[in-house]
Amino acid sequence: MENKRRLFLKNLGLATAAAAVMPSAFSKEVKKADFLKRTSLDHGSNDTVIRLALIGAGGMGVADAKTALSHQNIEMIAVCDLYSGRLDDAKARWGGQVNVTKDYKDILSRDDVDAVIIGTPDHWHKQISIDALKAGKHVYCEKPMVHSVEEGKDLINAWKGSGKIFMVGSQGLSSLGNEKAKELLEAGAIGEINYAEGFWARNSPEGAWQYTIPEDASPETVDWNRYIANTTKRPFDAMRFFRWRNYLDYGTGMSGDLFVHLFSSLHFITNSLGPNKVSATGGLRYWKDGREVPDVLLGMFDYPKTVQHPPFNLSLRCNFVDGTSGSTYLKIVGSLGSMDVKWDEVVLKRNAPVVSDDPFFAEKAKEGVNSQTDRKQIIAPLETVYTAQEGYKGAHYDHFANFFNAIRTNGTVVEDPVFGFRAAAPALLCNDSYHQNKFINWDPVNMKIVKS
């Protein structure tokens, strides 16, 4: 760690001892720009064709499939969805040779499918994932991995006994921005972490999950009984099918859908296993359309001291009626500075004054002061912006690259079910805290609720 810290200081421009220890070296802000580069993620041959099937062909499922198919030697074999219109769209998009069905088990029984993408509503993630693993398929499952914390261990155990690759689809985890932030934190760029915060802002009907409902939506075009087979029985309701994120039987609200991204990134950057205390507040401030989840949500989380990091606090917030609209970030704050982390950019901010505890720098600084007090100095940048190079294909592309490489090389992925559950659990408990109006204690090591 000390070698990394010294190398970081050198690379940041602290070439003189005085710049490392004297406040005057930081008398004005200097910005420095640097580019984030993506080296190849291919660790094996791309010659092996991977045959995919998509289960859940809504907006995210289709986006996943398009990204997957932008890689070499990936073929779409079959598509499953409960709405006929999406099956028609699948054939129009990927060709008449694509097999379509409303029963996901038809796909799992096929010998010509190597891996499945699960883009269904959250309440089907666990069962389809377990069935897919038992059928010998590799799995890419959208976040959150499960619908409730009670489901996590069952899926983890199924994966451990399968010998298959399981990737949770919180795609930002594989970004250049997260990788750079992890490197900077390990190098001591911001000192010791003590606080982090994240934010999602939206201000549109689509952003607030007011999705368009097709004119032909009906029990004839939607397999409603299959959709509600594992939850509360009720008459057909197109709102609950096409705007499922708004309802607790099927979705996981703001925290399960969006906070989970921030947890995934934070845990990757800090090597954290998660918080041990969860709390949330919020309310329904604008989108009073019958939804069962808030449109403004704030979460507070305590992270205990571990071998990986000192204790710190996390604050997350999400607002679907925010006038700034469309902004999201993760800020990590330490004793010497902070980082604003996005998937394609990291802004490192160093605070002044900076006092070094390195005896070498201290002695050199004394030499400099004694010899020439008015000498101009090399000024270290207070703000360094790391931006992805032009042509970067994005975190979503990289996430699938890691998934496919692991399949082809029988390797591993970072966001496996254990990692995925540790990111999902505090997000899901955030919902529980909001609805139950209480603090919830969590054991991030053993992944279980601690009764108070």
GIVENUR-V661272 format. One record per backbone hydrogen bond with DSSP energy under -1.0 kcal/mol. CO is the residue of the C=O (numbers start at 1). NH is the residue of the N-H. If there is no record, write none. Layout:
co=CO nh=NH
co=CO nh=NH
This chain:
co=1 nh=5
co=2 nh=6
co=3 nh=7
co=4 nh=8
co=5 nh=9
co=6 nh=10
co=7 nh=11
co=8 nh=12
co=9 nh=14
co=10 nh=13
co=13 nh=15
co=17 nh=21
co=18 nh=22
co=22 nh=25
co=23 nh=26
co=24 nh=27
co=30 nh=383
co=32 nh=385
co=34 nh=387
co=36 nh=389
co=50 nh=75
co=51 nh=114
co=51 nh=115
co=52 nh=77
co=53 nh=117
co=54 nh=80
co=55 nh=119
co=58 nh=62
co=59 nh=63
co=60 nh=64
co=61 nh=65
co=62 nh=66
co=63 nh=67
co=64 nh=68
co=65 nh=69
co=68 nh=71
co=73 nh=50
co=75 nh=52
co=77 nh=99
co=78 nh=54
co=79 nh=101
co=80 nh=56
co=82 nh=223
co=83 nh=87
co=84 nh=88
co=85 nh=89
co=86 nh=90
co=87 nh=91
co=88 nh=92
co=89 nh=93
co=90 nh=94
co=91 nh=95
co=95 nh=98
co=99 nh=79
co=101 nh=81
co=103 nh=106
co=104 nh=108
co=105 nh=109
co=107 nh=110
co=114 nh=138
co=115 nh=53
co=116 nh=140
co=117 nh=55
co=118 nh=142
co=121 nh=124
co=122 nh=125
co=124 nh=128
co=125 nh=129
co=126 nh=130
co=127 nh=131
co=128 nh=132
co=129 nh=133
co=130 nh=134
co=131 nh=135
co=132 nh=137
co=133 nh=136
co=138 nh=116
co=139 nh=167
co=140 nh=118
co=141 nh=169
co=148 nh=151
co=149 nh=152
co=151 nh=155
co=152 nh=156
co=153 nh=157
co=154 nh=158
co=155 nh=159
co=156 nh=160
co=157 nh=161
co=159 nh=162
co=165 nh=139
co=167 nh=141
co=168 nh=170
co=170 nh=173
co=171 nh=174
co=172 nh=175
co=175 nh=179
co=176 nh=180
co=177 nh=181
co=178 nh=182
co=179 nh=183
co=180 nh=184
co=181 nh=185
co=182 nh=186
co=183 nh=187
co=184 nh=189
co=185 nh=188
co=190 nh=336
co=190 nh=337
co=194 nh=313
co=195 nh=333
co=196 nh=315
co=197 nh=331
co=198 nh=317
co=199 nh=329
co=200 nh=319
co=201 nh=326
co=202 nh=322
co=204 nh=208
co=205 nh=210
co=206 nh=209
co=209 nh=211
co=214 nh=217
co=218 nh=222
co=221 nh=84
co=222 nh=224
co=223 nh=227
co=224 nh=228
co=228 nh=231
co=237 nh=241
co=238 nh=242
co=239 nh=243
co=243 nh=246
co=244 nh=247
co=246 nh=292
co=247 nh=250
co=247 nh=251
co=250 nh=123
co=252 nh=256
co=253 nh=257
co=254 nh=258
co=254 nh=259
co=255 nh=260
co=258 nh=261
co=258 nh=262
co=259 nh=263
co=260 nh=264
co=261 nh=265
co=262 nh=266
co=263 nh=267
co=264 nh=268
co=265 nh=269
co=266 nh=270
co=267 nh=271
co=276 nh=442
co=277 nh=302
co=278 nh=440
co=279 nh=300
co=281 nh=298
co=283 nh=295
co=283 nh=296
co=286 nh=288
co=287 nh=289
co=295 nh=320
co=296 nh=283
co=297 nh=318
co=298 nh=281
co=299 nh=316
co=300 nh=279
co=301 nh=314
co=302 nh=276
co=302 nh=277
co=303 nh=312
co=309 nh=306
co=312 nh=303
co=313 nh=196
co=314 nh=301
co=315 nh=198
co=316 nh=299
co=317 nh=200
co=318 nh=297
co=319 nh=202
co=327 nh=201
co=329 nh=199
co=330 nh=341
co=331 nh=197
co=332 nh=339
co=333 nh=194
co=333 nh=195
co=336 nh=351
co=337 nh=334
co=338 nh=349
co=339 nh=332
co=340 nh=347
co=341 nh=330
co=343 nh=177
co=344 nh=388
co=345 nh=342
co=346 nh=386
co=347 nh=340
co=348 nh=384
co=349 nh=338
co=358 nh=362
co=359 nh=363
co=360 nh=364
co=361 nh=365
co=362 nh=366
co=363 nh=367
co=364 nh=368
co=365 nh=369
co=366 nh=370
co=367 nh=371
co=368 nh=372
co=382 nh=350
co=383 nh=32
co=384 nh=348
co=385 nh=34
co=386 nh=346
co=387 nh=36
co=389 nh=392
co=394 nh=398
co=395 nh=399
co=396 nh=400
co=397 nh=401
co=398 nh=402
co=399 nh=403
co=400 nh=404
co=401 nh=405
co=402 nh=406
co=403 nh=407
co=404 nh=408
co=405 nh=409
co=406 nh=411
co=414 nh=416
co=415 nh=168
co=416 nh=420
co=417 nh=421
co=418 nh=422
co=419 nh=423
co=420 nh=424
co=421 nh=425
co=424 nh=428
co=425 nh=429
co=426 nh=430
co=427 nh=431
co=428 nh=432
co=429 nh=433
co=430 nh=434
co=431 nh=435
co=432 nh=436
co=433 nh=437
co=433 nh=438
co=440 nh=278
co=441 nh=450
co=443 nh=447
co=443 nh=448
co=448 nh=443
